[in-house]
Amino acid sequence: MEEILNLKSFPSAVNLRASRRYEFQVNIEIERRSKSVWGRVRNISREGMFIELADPPESGAKFCANLSLNVPLRVVCLVRRTVPQYGIGVSFVIPEQVDKRRFEALLIALASGADPTATGAKAPQAKPDEPLLCFAAAATGGPLRS
């Protein structure tokens, strides 16, 4: 009876993620144990991403990585889930303030339907107090479409 009541045993179609996940494919350079390996990001959100990787690290592993935009975006990742022979689900933090602004611009561009991999997420202007839309315009190479 206890097994029947265990909700974990039932598949759920409910998305419990805190933030919207965007389909976004870009190469990522992972630095771990003094080596660099390449993976491919498949989707991304404000808190995490899924990375396809030939030899995924174990759950709980930490590493630094660079998203391969025209100006690399540095992230520090923690492996939350490993899918053998496929990849890893990670949460991440962005250590540099300028990169946090660039990441916000990337999310705005993805939400507006722009393709940041085609236009590149450019480095933001030096005025950090301007609205994020100016950074989104920099990420997409022009004004946002409504």
Backbone as JSON Lines, residues from 0, in Angstrom:
{"i":0,"aa":"M","n":[0.82,-1.19,0.0],"ca":[0.0,0.0,0.0],"c":[0.86,1.26,0.0]}
{"i":1,"aa":"E","n":[1.94,1.26,0.77],"ca":[2.82,2.42,0.84],"c":[3.4,2.74,-0.53]}
{"i":2,"aa":"E","n":[3.74,1.71,-1.31],"ca":[4.3,1.92,-2.65],"c":[3.27,2.59,-3.57]}
{"i":3,"aa":"I","n":[2.03,2.26,-3.44],"ca":[0.98,2.85,-4.26],"c":[0.85,4.34,-3.97]}
{"i":4,"aa":"L","n":[1.04,4.74,-2.72],"ca":[0.9,6.13,-2.33],"c":[2.15,6.97,-2.59]}
{"i":5,"aa":"N","n":[3.24,6.32,-2.94],"ca":[4.48,7.03,-3.21],"c":[4.35,7.77,-4.54]}
{"i":6,"aa":"L","n":[4.21,9.08,-4.5],"ca":[4.0,9.87,-5.7],"c":[5.21,9.84,-6.63]}
{"i":7,"aa":"K","n":[6.39,9.54,-6.12],"ca":[7.58,9.49,-6.96],"c":[7.51,8.35,-7.97]}
{"i":8,"aa":"S","n":[6.7,7.34,-7.7],"ca":[6.63,6.22,-8.62],"c":[5.7,6.49,-9.79]}
{"i":9,"aa":"F","n":[4.95,7.6,-9.75],"ca":[4.05,7.95,-10.84],"c":[4.67,9.04,-11.7]}
{"i":10,"aa":"P","n":[4.67,8.85,-13.02],"ca":[5.2,9.91,-13.88],"c":[4.33,11.15,-13.8]}
{"i":11,"aa":"S","n":[4.94,12.3,-13.92],"ca":[4.19,13.55,-13.82],"c":[4.46,14.41,-15.04]}
{"i":12,"aa":"A","n":[3.42,15.0,-15.6],"ca":[3.57,15.91,-16.73],"c":[3.71,17.35,-16.26]}
{"i":13,"aa":"V","n":[3.71,17.57,-14.96],"ca":[3.8,18.91,-14.41],"c":[5.26,19.36,-14.43]}
{"i":14,"aa":"N","n":[5.49,20.56,-14.96],"ca":[6.83,21.13,-14.97],"c":[7.05,21.87,-13.66]}
{"i":15,"aa":"L","n":[7.96,21.39,-12.84],"ca":[8.21,21.97,-11.53],"c":[9.37,22.96,-11.53]}
{"i":16,"aa":"R","n":[9.91,23.28,-12.7],"ca":[11.03,24.2,-12.78],"c":[10.57,25.61,-12.38]}
{"i":17,"aa":"A","n":[11.48,26.34,-11.73],"ca":[11.17,27.7,-11.29],"c":[11.2,28.69,-12.45]}
{"i":18,"aa":"S","n":[12.01,28.42,-13.46],"ca":[12.16,29.34,-14.58],"c":[11.9,28.63,-15.9]}
{"i":19,"aa":"R","n":[11.5,29.42,-16.88],"ca":[11.25,28.89,-18.22],"c":[12.55,28.35,-18.83]}
{"i":20,"aa":"R","n":[12.44,27.21,-19.47],"ca":[13.58,26.59,-20.13],"c":[13.48,26.87,-21.62]}
{"i":21,"aa":"Y","n":[14.59,27.27,-22.23],"ca":[14.63,27.6,-23.65],"c":[15.47,26.58,-24.41]}
{"i":22,"aa":"E","n":[14.96,26.17,-25.57],"ca":[15.79,25.36,-26.46],"c":[16.89,26.27,-26.95]}
{"i":23,"aa":"F","n":[18.13,25.87,-26.72],"ca":[19.28,26.71,-27.06],"c":[20.46,25.79,-27.25]}
{"i":24,"aa":"Q","n":[20.99,25.76,-28.43],"ca":[22.12,24.87,-28.7],"c":[23.37,25.67,-28.99]}
{"i":25,"aa":"V","n":[24.38,25.41,-28.17],"ca":[25.66,26.09,-28.32],"c":[26.73,25.17,-27.72]}
{"i":26,"aa":"N","n":[27.94,25.25,-28.26],"ca":[29.04,24.48,-27.69],"c":[29.44,25.07,-26.35]}
{"i":27,"aa":"I","n":[29.98,24.21,-25.5],"ca":[30.45,24.65,-24.19],"c":[31.78,23.98,-23.91]}
{"i":28,"aa":"E","n":[32.75,24.77,-23.48],"ca":[34.06,24.25,-23.1],"c":[34.07,24.06,-21.59]}
{"i":29,"aa":"I","n":[34.32,22.83,-21.17],"ca":[34.29,22.48,-19.76],"c":[35.72,22.26,-19.26]}
{"i":30,"aa":"E","n":[36.07,22.92,-18.16],"ca":[37.39,22.78,-17.56],"c":[37.25,21.98,-16.28]}
{"i":31,"aa":"R","n":[37.86,20.8,-16.29],"ca":[37.74,19.92,-15.14],"c":[38.99,19.06,-15.03]}
{"i":32,"aa":"R","n":[39.55,19.02,-13.84],"ca":[40.76,18.23,-13.58],"c":[41.89,18.59,-14.53]}
{"i":33,"aa":"S","n":[42.11,19.89,-14.69],"ca":[43.18,20.42,-15.55],"c":[43.06,20.03,-17.01]}
{"i":34,"aa":"K","n":[41.88,19.67,-17.45],"ca":[41.63,19.32,-18.85],"c":[40.45,20.13,-19.35]}
{"i":35,"aa":"S","n":[40.43,20.33,-20.66],"ca":[39.26,20.95,-21.31],"c":[38.6,19.91,-22.2]}
{"i":36,"aa":"V","n":[37.29,19.8,-22.04],"ca":[36.5,18.93,-22.93],"c":[35.34,19.76,-23.47]}
{"i":37,"aa":"W","n":[34.83,19.34,-24.61],"ca":[33.73,20.07,-25.24],"c":[32.44,19.3,-25.13]}
{"i":38,"aa":"G","n":[31.38,20.02,-24.88],"ca":[30.04,19.46,-24.84],"c":[29.12,20.35,-25.66]}
{"i":39,"aa":"R","n":[27.83,20.02,-25.63],"ca":[26.84,20.79,-26.39],"c":[25.65,21.07,-25.49]}
{"i":40,"aa":"V","n":[25.37,22.36,-25.24],"ca":[24.19,22.75,-24.47],"c":[22.97,22.48,-25.34]}
{"i":41,"aa":"R","n":[21.93,21.88,-24.76],"ca":[20.69,21.59,-25.49],"c":[19.55,22.5,-25.09]}
{"i":42,"aa":"N","n":[19.52,22.88,-23.81],"ca":[18.51,23.83,-23.35],"c":[19.06,24.55,-22.12]}
{"i":43,"aa":"I","n":[18.45,25.71,-21.84],"ca":[18.99,26.55,-20.77],"c":[17.86,27.32,-20.1]}
{"i":44,"aa":"S","n":[18.04,27.6,-18.82],"ca":[17.11,28.44,-18.07],"c":[17.94,29.36,-17.19]}
{"i":45,"aa":"R","n":[17.27,30.17,-16.4],"ca":[17.98,31.08,-15.5],"c":[18.83,30.31,-14.49]}
{"i":46,"aa":"E","n":[18.39,29.12,-14.1],"ca":[19.1,28.37,-13.06],"c":[19.89,27.16,-13.54]}
{"i":47,"aa":"G","n":[19.66,26.7,-14.76],"ca":[20.33,25.47,-15.16],"c":[20.34,25.24,-16.65]}
{"i":48,"aa":"M","n":[20.98,24.15,-17.04],"ca":[21.03,23.77,-18.44],"c":[21.32,22.28,-18.54]}
{"i":49,"aa":"F","n":[21.02,21.73,-19.73],"ca":[21.36,20.34,-19.99],"c":[22.47,20.34,-21.03]}
{"i":50,"aa":"I","n":[23.54,19.58,-20.73],"ca":[24.71,19.52,-21.58],"c":[24.92,18.09,-22.07]}
{"i":51,"aa":"E","n":[24.96,17.91,-23.38],"ca":[25.33,16.61,-23.94],"c":[26.84,16.48,-23.82]}
{"i":52,"aa":"L","n":[27.27,15.33,-23.33],"ca":[28.68,15.14,-23.04],"c":[29.0,13.66,-23.16]}
{"i":53,"aa":"A","n":[30.1,13.34,-23.85],"ca":[30.46,11.93,-24.08],"c":[30.78,11.19,-22.78]}
{"i":54,"aa":"D","n":[31.52,11.82,-21.89],"ca":[31.92,11.18,-20.64],"c":[31.48,12.06,-19.48]}
{"i":55,"aa":"P","n":[30.19,11.97,-19.09],"ca":[29.67,12.91,-18.08],"c":[30.24,12.65,-16.69]}
{"i":56,"aa":"P","n":[30.52,13.74,-15.96],"ca":[30.97,13.58,-14.57],"c":[29.83,13.12,-13.68]}
{"i":57,"aa":"E","n":[30.18,12.66,-12.5],"ca":[29.19,12.16,-11.55],"c":[28.38,13.3,-10.95]}
{"i":58,"aa":"S","n":[27.22,12.97,-10.44],"ca":[26.37,13.94,-9.77],"c":[27.13,14.53,-8.59]}
{"i":59,"aa":"G","n":[27.04,15.83,-8.42],"ca":[27.75,16.51,-7.34],"c":[29.07,17.13,-7.77]}
{"i":60,"aa":"A","n":[29.56,16.8,-8.96],"ca":[30.82,17.35,-9.45],"c":[30.66,18.83,-9.77]}
{"i":61,"aa":"K","n":[31.72,19.6,-9.54],"ca":[31.73,21.02,-9.86],"c":[32.77,21.28,-10.94]}
{"i":62,"aa":"F","n":[32.47,22.25,-11.82],"ca":[33.44,22.62,-12.85],"c":[33.14,24.02,-13.37]}
{"i":63,"aa":"C","n":[34.14,24.61,-14.01],"ca":[33.98,25.89,-14.69],"c":[33.82,25.61,-16.17]}
{"i":64,"aa":"A","n":[33.09,26.5,-16.86],"ca":[32.86,26.3,-18.28],"c":[32.66,27.64,-18.97]}
{"i":65,"aa":"N","n":[32.8,27.63,-20.28],"ca":[32.57,28.81,-21.11],"c":[31.56,28.48,-22.19]}
{"i":66,"aa":"L","n":[30.44,29.21,-22.21],"ca":[29.51,29.08,-23.32],"c":[30.17,29.73,-24.54]}
{"i":67,"aa":"S","n":[30.15,29.06,-25.67],"ca":[30.85,29.53,-26.86],"c":[30.02,30.53,-27.66]}
{"i":68,"aa":"L","n":[29.85,31.71,-27.08],"ca":[29.23,32.82,-27.79],"c":[30.38,33.59,-28.45]}
{"i":69,"aa":"N","n":[30.08,34.65,-29.2],"ca":[31.2,35.37,-29.83],"c":[32.15,35.95,-28.8]}
{"i":70,"aa":"V","n":[31.66,36.24,-27.6],"ca":[32.49,36.54,-26.44],"c":[32.11,35.47,-25.41]}
{"i":71,"aa":"P","n":[33.04,34.54,-25.07],"ca":[32.68,33.44,-24.17],"c":[32.06,33.93,-22.87]}
{"i":72,"aa":"L","n":[31.06,33.18,-22.39],"ca":[30.35,33.5,-21.16],"c":[30.74,32.47,-20.11]}
{"i":73,"aa":"R","n":[31.4,32.93,-19.05],"ca":[31.93,32.06,-17.99],"c":[30.83,31.68,-17.01]}
{"i":74,"aa":"V","n":[30.73,30.38,-16.7],"ca":[29.78,29.87,-15.71],"c":[30.5,28.86,-14.8]}
{"i":75,"aa":"V","n":[30.01,28.75,-13.57],"ca":[30.5,27.75,-12.63],"c":[29.33,26.8,-12.39]}
{"i":76,"aa":"C","n":[29.54,25.51,-12.68],"ca":[28.44,24.54,-12.7],"c":[28.55,23.5,-11.6]}
{"i":77,"aa":"L","n":[27.39,22.98,-11.21],"ca":[27.27,21.87,-10.28],"c":[26.36,20.84,-10.94]}
{"i":78,"aa":"V","n":[26.87,19.61,-11.08],"ca":[26.09,18.55,-11.72],"c":[24.99,18.11,-10.77]}
{"i":79,"aa":"R","n":[23.75,18.22,-11.22],"ca":[22.59,17.82,-10.43],"c":[22.06,16.46,-10.83]}
{"i":80,"aa":"R","n":[22.25,16.13,-12.13],"ca":[21.68,14.88,-12.65],"c":[22.58,14.38,-13.78]}
{"i":81,"aa":"T","n":[22.85,13.1,-13.78],"ca":[23.63,12.48,-14.85],"c":[22.74,11.49,-15.59]}
{"i":82,"aa":"V","n":[22.73,11.6,-16.9],"ca":[22.02,10.64,-17.75],"c":[23.1,9.88,-18.5]}
{"i":83,"aa":"P","n":[23.42,8.65,-18.08],"ca":[24.52,7.9,-18.69],"c":[24.4,7.85,-20.22]}
{"i":84,"aa":"Q","n":[25.52,8.01,-20.87],"ca":[25.66,7.96,-22.33],"c":[24.92,9.1,-23.03]}
{"i":85,"aa":"Y","n":[24.48,10.12,-22.29],"ca":[23.78,11.23,-22.94],"c":[24.29,12.59,-22.45]}
{"i":86,"aa":"G","n":[24.28,12.82,-21.14],"ca":[24.73,14.11,-20.67],"c":[24.41,14.39,-19.23]}
{"i":87,"aa":"I","n":[24.42,15.69,-18.89],"ca":[24.24,16.1,-17.5],"c":[23.29,17.3,-17.41]}
{"i":88,"aa":"G","n":[22.54,17.33,-16.32],"ca":[21.75,18.5,-15.95],"c":[22.53,19.23,-14.88]}
{"i":89,"aa":"V","n":[22.76,20.52,-15.07],"ca":[23.56,21.29,-14.12],"c":[22.81,22.53,-13.66]}
{"i":90,"aa":"S","n":[23.12,22.96,-12.45],"ca":[22.76,24.31,-12.02],"c":[24.05,25.11,-12.16]}
{"i":91,"aa":"F","n":[23.92,26.42,-12.23],"ca":[25.14,27.21,-12.41],"c":[25.0,28.59,-11.8]}
{"i":92,"aa":"V","n":[26.15,29.2,-11.56],"ca":[26.23,30.6,-11.16],"c":[27.17,31.29,-12.14]}
{"i":93,"aa":"I","n":[26.97,32.59,-12.26],"ca":[27.82,33.4,-13.13],"c":[28.59,34.35,-12.22]}
{"i":94,"aa":"P","n":[29.91,34.17,-12.1],"ca":[30.66,34.93,-11.1],"c":[30.85,36.41,-11.4]}
{"i":95,"aa":"E","n":[30.95,36.81,-12.65],"ca":[31.24,38.21,-12.99],"c":[29.97,38.99,-13.29]}
{"i":96,"aa":"Q","n":[29.86,40.2,-12.75],"ca":[28.68,41.03,-12.94],"c":[28.41,41.32,-14.41]}
{"i":97,"aa":"V","n":[29.43,41.64,-15.18],"ca":[29.24,41.94,-16.6],"c":[28.68,40.72,-17.33]}
{"i":98,"aa":"D","n":[29.11,39.52,-16.94],"ca":[28.6,38.3,-17.55],"c":[27.15,38.03,-17.12]}
{"i":99,"aa":"K","n":[26.8,38.41,-15.9],"ca":[25.4,38.28,-15.45],"c":[24.49,39.12,-16.33]}
{"i":100,"aa":"R","n":[24.93,40.33,-16.66],"ca":[24.14,41.21,-17.53],"c":[24.04,40.6,-18.93]}
{"i":101,"aa":"R","n":[25.12,40.06,-19.43],"ca":[25.1,39.42,-20.75],"c":[24.16,38.22,-20.75]}
{"i":102,"aa":"F","n":[24.15,37.46,-19.64],"ca":[23.27,36.3,-19.56],"c":[21.8,36.74,-19.55]}
{"i":103,"aa":"E","n":[21.49,37.81,-18.82],"ca":[20.13,38.35,-18.83],"c":[19.73,38.74,-20.24]}
{"i":104,"aa":"A","n":[20.67,39.36,-20.97],"ca":[20.4,39.74,-22.36],"c":[20.14,38.5,-23.22]}
{"i":105,"aa":"L","n":[20.88,37.45,-22.97],"ca":[20.68,36.2,-23.71],"c":[19.28,35.66,-23.45]}
{"i":106,"aa":"L","n":[18.84,35.64,-22.19],"ca":[17.5,35.15,-21.87],"c":[16.42,36.01,-22.51]}
{"i":107,"aa":"I","n":[16.61,37.32,-22.5],"ca":[15.63,38.21,-23.14],"c":[15.57,37.94,-24.63]}
{"i":108,"aa":"A","n":[16.73,37.75,-25.25],"ca":[16.76,37.45,-26.68],"c":[16.06,36.13,-26.97]}
{"i":109,"aa":"L","n":[16.3,35.11,-26.15],"ca":[15.64,33.81,-26.35],"c":[14.13,33.95,-26.16]}
{"i":110,"aa":"A","n":[13.7,34.71,-25.17],"ca":[12.27,34.9,-24.91],"c":[11.59,35.64,-26.06]}
{"i":111,"aa":"S","n":[12.33,36.51,-26.74],"ca":[11.74,37.27,-27.85],"c":[11.78,36.51,-29.16]}
{"i":112,"aa":"G","n":[12.38,35.32,-29.15],"ca":[12.44,34.52,-30.37],"c":[13.66,34.77,-31.21]}
{"i":113,"aa":"A","n":[14.58,35.6,-30.76],"ca":[15.81,35.85,-31.5],"c":[16.73,34.64,-31.41]}
{"i":114,"aa":"D","n":[17.67,34.55,-32.32],"ca":[18.63,33.44,-32.33],"c":[20.0,33.98,-31.94]}
{"i":115,"aa":"P","n":[20.35,33.94,-30.65],"ca":[21.62,34.49,-30.2],"c":[22.83,33.78,-30.79]}
{"i":116,"aa":"T","n":[22.69,32.53,-31.22],"ca":[23.83,31.83,-31.8],"c":[24.14,32.37,-33.18]}
{"i":117,"aa":"A","n":[23.14,32.92,-33.87],"ca":[23.38,33.48,-35.2],"c":[23.94,34.9,-35.09]}
{"i":118,"aa":"T","n":[23.47,35.66,-34.11],"ca":[23.9,37.04,-34.0],"c":[24.99,37.22,-32.96]}
{"i":119,"aa":"G","n":[25.12,36.28,-32.03],"ca":[26.14,36.37,-30.98],"c":[25.71,37.28,-29.86]}
{"i":120,"aa":"A","n":[25.96,36.89,-28.64],"ca":[25.65,37.75,-27.49],"c":[26.86,38.65,-27.28]}
{"i":121,"aa":"K","n":[26.76,39.86,-27.76],"ca":[27.88,40.79,-27.71],"c":[28.07,41.31,-26.29]}
{"i":122,"aa":"A","n":[29.28,41.76,-26.02],"ca":[29.58,42.35,-24.71],"c":[28.74,43.61,-24.54]}
{"i":123,"aa":"P","n":[28.19,43.83,-23.34],"ca":[27.33,44.99,-23.12],"c":[28.12,46.28,-23.09]}
{"i":124,"aa":"Q","n":[27.4,47.4,-23.17],"ca":[28.03,48.7,-23.05],"c":[28.46,48.91,-21.62]}
{"i":125,"aa":"A","n":[29.31,49.88,-21.39],"ca":[29.92,50.07,-20.07],"c":[29.0,50.7,-19.04]}
{"i":126,"aa":"K","n":[27.76,51.05,-19.38],"ca":[26.86,51.71,-18.43],"c":[25.92,50.67,-17.81]}
{"i":127,"aa":"P","n":[26.25,50.15,-16.63],"ca":[25.46,49.07,-16.04],"c":[24.07,49.46,-15.57]}
{"i":128,"aa":"D","n":[23.78,50.76,-15.49],"ca":[22.47,51.18,-15.01],"c":[21.42,51.29,-16.1]}
{"i":129,"aa":"E","n":[21.81,51.09,-17.38],"ca":[20.84,51.16,-18.47],"c":[19.9,49.95,-18.38]}
{"i":130,"aa":"P","n":[18.71,50.06,-18.94],"ca":[17.76,48.94,-18.91],"c":[18.31,47.72,-19.62]}
{"i":131,"aa":"L","n":[17.84,46.56,-19.2],"ca":[18.3,45.3,-19.82],"c":[17.97,45.22,-21.29]}
{"i":132,"aa":"L","n":[16.97,45.94,-21.76],"ca":[16.62,45.87,-23.18],"c":[17.77,46.33,-24.06]}
{"i":133,"aa":"C","n":[18.59,47.28,-23.58],"ca":[19.72,47.69,-24.4],"c":[20.7,46.53,-24.53]}
{"i":134,"aa":"F","n":[20.81,45.71,-23.51],"ca":[21.69,44.55,-23.59],"c":[21.08,43.48,-24.49]}
{"i":135,"aa":"A","n":[19.78,43.35,-24.44],"ca":[19.12,42.39,-25.32],"c":[19.32,42.81,-26.77]}
{"i":136,"aa":"A","n":[19.25,44.1,-27.03],"ca":[19.5,44.59,-28.39],"c":[20.94,44.28,-28.79]}
{"i":137,"aa":"A","n":[21.88,44.42,-27.85],"ca":[23.27,44.09,-28.15],"c":[23.43,42.6,-28.42]}
{"i":138,"aa":"A","n":[22.68,41.77,-27.7],"ca":[22.77,40.32,-27.88],"c":[22.2,39.88,-29.21]}
{"i":139,"aa":"T","n":[21.19,40.57,-29.68],"ca":[20.55,40.15,-30.92],"c":[21.03,40.92,-32.13]}
{"i":140,"aa":"G","n":[21.84,41.95,-31.91],"ca":[22.35,42.73,-33.02],"c":[21.39,43.8,-33.51]}
{"i":141,"aa":"G","n":[20.35,44.09,-32.78],"ca":[19.39,45.11,-33.2],"c":[18.24,45.21,-32.22]}
{"i":142,"aa":"P","n":[17.26,46.04,-32.53],"ca":[16.12,46.2,-31.61],"c":[15.29,44.93,-31.52]}
{"i":143,"aa":"L","n":[14.65,44.73,-30.38],"ca":[13.81,43.55,-30.19],"c":[12.51,43.69,-30.96]}
{"i":144,"aa":"R","n":[12.05,42.57,-31.47],"ca":[10.76,42.55,-32.16],"c":[9.65,42.32,-31.17]}
{"i":145,"aa":"S","n":[8.51,42.91,-31.39],"ca":[7.36,42.72,-30.49],"c":[6.59,41.5,-30.87]}
